[in-house]
């Protein structure tokens, strides 16, 4: 019997990865390329996208780096035209672009008497709507707009799919980051909505919800620059993760390739898969 988990059906497929210059999404691009896909790495910074693409080409893989702003329809349309010209129509879209903003983050986990009047703190009452809007735009619109552009290339073609990147915050909102938690919850909800909306076209839509992985974006929050040790917040995270550690980027690869393969997961649609070391399952007691 043929092994349904062999990702060989990705051979020659065109995969587009947004946010591809970052640690996790560069890992996604690499995994897809090694499975035989022709990969377009999209990033706001052209040099970041090209750096990842060049490293893959040096290893014999087919990859292109393309500058794209996931919040700018015109930029995305130019990127889609470049992908079509250089690689062909998109078979798989990985919506990896996202992030947080300090102006959508509170200073403390709990509000205490006097906090709203303390100018050294950012309390709930001080959250900046501009910062909150930035987070929602980047994570939600930054998923919706690329989907609008690239899914057009999938219509009427078999084996196409979309993989969104949600977060543990969507399952259980973390303290201090209400904007990011809410935005990722929107991504999970949108994943389910879109899976139903696209179901008759044959385009499958799923998402991964990573737990806690060390990246350039969160390194300063989780590792003390002076000591190199985990910050108190990082220690809380690890203590609440039954496996007792942060995830490593390559540990997302299996879920990514499984969802990407129509042969392996062809009846999987509208799901949000946690990759979290047991974080979501642990009540703390």
Secondary structure, DSSP 8 states (H G I E B T S, - for coil): ---TT-GGGGTT-EEEEETTTSHHHHHHHHHHHHTT-EEEEEESSHHHHHHHHHHHHTTT--EEEEE--TT-HHHHHHHHHHHHHHT-S-SEEEE------GGG--SSSS--TTGGG-TTS--GGG--HHHHHHHHIIIIIHHHHHHHHHGGGTTT-TT-EEEEE--HHHHS--TT-HHHHHHHHHHHHHHHHHHHHTGGGT-EEEEEEE--B--TTTHHHHB-TTT-SB-HHHHHHHHTSTT-S-B-GGGGHHHHHHHH-HHHHTT--S-EEEESTTGGG----
